[in-house]
Amino acid sequence: QVQLVESGGGLGQPGGSLTLSCAASGSIVSTVMMAWHRQAPGKQRELVATITKDGTTNYGDSVKGRFTISRDNAKNTTYLQMNSLKPEDTAVYYCAGAIATMARVSNYWGQGTQVTVSS
């Protein structure tokens, strides 16, 4: 079984920075693709950023130029560096991944971490 555990959420100031981490554990052969999503109250879940195993990244339009996704394959950990925070970045942030075990490649989700941007 595979688990994804997010950390690093909390209160951020407008214009400030926060870094989220997502640690994957379990019977992992490789992490094919990792992603961050977010969901604000009353809104649909939104894709924030993705990163492939070779480091190719993709970002949602609302965070381009402000957020950076990265990964440490040796640690099976994915990061989301969030700069120039805005109040509209307030949401629950979820880590997700397409992860290969001995059996197959499956999609996994973390439990989410709250990010609140407010002065």
N, C-alpha and C positions, 0 to 999 in steps of 0.2 A: 504494500500500500504506500501511497505517496501523500505527503502533507506539505502544504504551503502555509507559512506563517509570516504575516506582515508585521512590521514594527516601524516606529518613527513618526507616527501621526501625532496630532496635537494641535495646539493653537499657534498660528503664524500671523505675523503682522503684514498688512498691505505693503508691498514692495520688498518684503523679506524673503527668506529661504527656509525650506525644510527638505529633509532627505528621508525617503522611505526605503525600507529594505524588505526583501522577500526571500526567506530561506526555504529551500526545498529539501525535504528529507525522505528517506524510505528506500525502497528497492529501485533506485534510479540507474538506468543505463546511460541515458543522456537526456538533456533538456533541449528539445528541438527548437521551440520558440517560446519566449516568455513575453508577457504583456501586462500592462497596467490599464485598468478600467476605472471609471468612477461613476457614482450615482448620487446626484443631488436630490434633496427632498422634492417629491412631485415630478421628477423628471426621469426620463429613460436612462438606462445605463449607457455610458459613452466610452468609446475606446480612446485612451489617452496616448499610449505609445506601445510599440512592439519592438522586439529585438530577436534576431535569429541567432543560431549557434555561432555563426561566423561573424556576428557583430553588426549585421545590416539592420538599420533602425528605420522606424516610420513613426510619424507623430500626427495627432489630431490637429486640425487647423487652429483650435483655440489655445493650444499650448506650444505651438512651433516657436522656436527662438527663446523660449523661457524654461522649458523642461528638458532634461536629458536622461535618457534611459541607458543603463550600462549593466554589465554582468561580469561576474567572476565565476568562470566555469569550474574552476578547481573547488570552489566553495559552494557551488550550486546556489548562488545568491544573485539576485537581481536588484538593482537600485533604481530609484527615481529621484533625481535631483530637481527640485522645484525652486526656481528663482523668480523674482519679480512677481510675487504672489498677488492675486487679486481676490476680492471678496467672492467673486463668482467661481473661484476654484474650490470653495467650500463644498465638500462631498465626502462620502465614504469611498475610499480607494481600495480596489480589489486587485490582488495579484492573480494572474492566471498563466497556465502553461500547458503546452503540448509536450508531454513527457513520455519518454520511452522506458518501459520496464522490460523484463525478460519476455513478457507475454505479448505486449502490444504498445502502441502509442495511444495515449488517452489524454483527455483534457481534464485539468484539475484547477480548482479555485481555492483561494484563501478565504478567511472569514471576514476580511475587510478591516480597515483602520480609518478612523475618523480624522479628517483634516478640516479645521475651521480657520478661516482667514478673517480676522477682525481686529480693529484697533480698540 
